[in-house]
Amino acid sequence: MTDTEIRRTGMKVLQKNLGLVEAERFITLTLREPFDYTEWRQDLFEDLTPEELDRRAMAWQTEHFGEMMIKRGR
């Protein structure tokens, strides 16, 4: 995936989940304030056990497997 495709996909996800205005606000906040991605990711899943995180990841993969294969051209 190219950088442009990643940006486009990311904006679509943000807009779908936050709406256009809040997606733009999110982008502005991440550019304006110091942002430690590693720390953010650790905090995001801190309440989950490794087993629960694995279960959720597997469920997501099962749910989205078909669309992932289509995107890969298979």
C-alpha positions as CSV (number, residue, x, y, z in Angstrom):
1,M,0.0,0.0,0.0
2,T,1.4,3.4,-0.9
3,D,1.6,6.4,1.5
4,T,-1.3,8.0,-0.4
5,E,-3.5,4.9,-0.1
6,I,-2.8,4.7,3.6
7,R,-3.7,8.4,4.1
8,R,-6.9,8.0,2.1
9,T,-7.9,4.8,3.9
10,G,-7.1,6.4,7.3
11,M,-9.2,9.4,6.5
12,K,-12.1,7.2,5.4
13,V,-11.9,5.2,8.7
14,L,-11.8,8.4,10.7
15,Q,-14.7,10.0,8.9
16,K,-16.8,6.9,9.1
17,N,-16.2,6.6,12.9
18,L,-16.0,10.2,13.9
19,G,-17.7,12.2,11.2
20,L,-15.9,14.8,9.0
21,V,-15.5,17.6,11.6
22,E,-14.3,15.3,14.4
23,A,-11.9,13.5,12.0
24,E,-10.3,16.8,11.0
25,R,-10.2,17.8,14.7
26,F,-8.3,14.5,15.5
27,I,-5.8,15.2,12.7
28,T,-5.3,18.7,14.0
29,L,-4.8,17.5,17.6
30,T,-2.2,14.9,16.6
31,L,-0.2,17.4,14.6
32,R,-0.4,20.2,17.2
33,E,0.4,18.2,20.4
34,P,3.3,15.9,21.2
35,F,2.1,12.4,20.5
36,D,3.9,9.2,21.6
37,Y,2.3,6.4,19.4
38,T,4.0,3.6,21.4
39,E,2.7,4.9,24.7
40,W,-0.8,5.5,23.2
41,R,-0.9,1.9,21.9
42,Q,0.1,0.5,25.3
43,D,-2.6,2.6,27.1
44,L,-5.2,1.5,24.5
45,F,-5.0,-2.2,25.4
46,E,-3.8,-1.9,29.1
47,D,-7.1,-3.4,30.4
48,L,-7.0,-6.4,28.2
49,T,-5.2,-9.7,29.0
50,P,-3.0,-11.1,26.2
51,E,-5.7,-13.8,25.7
52,E,-8.5,-11.3,25.3
53,L,-6.5,-9.2,22.9
54,D,-5.7,-12.4,20.9
55,R,-9.4,-13.4,20.9
56,R,-10.4,-10.0,19.6
57,A,-7.7,-9.9,16.9
58,M,-8.8,-13.4,15.7
59,A,-12.4,-12.4,15.7
60,W,-11.6,-9.2,13.6
61,Q,-9.5,-11.3,11.2
62,T,-12.3,-13.8,10.7
63,E,-14.8,-11.1,10.2
64,H,-12.7,-9.2,7.6
65,F,-10.8,-12.1,5.9
66,G,-12.9,-11.9,2.7
67,E,-12.3,-8.2,2.2
68,M,-8.6,-8.5,2.9
69,M,-8.3,-11.2,0.2
70,I,-10.1,-9.0,-2.3
71,K,-7.8,-6.0,-1.6
72,R,-4.8,-8.3,-2.2
73,G,-6.3,-9.5,-5.5
74,R,-6.9,-13.1,-4.4
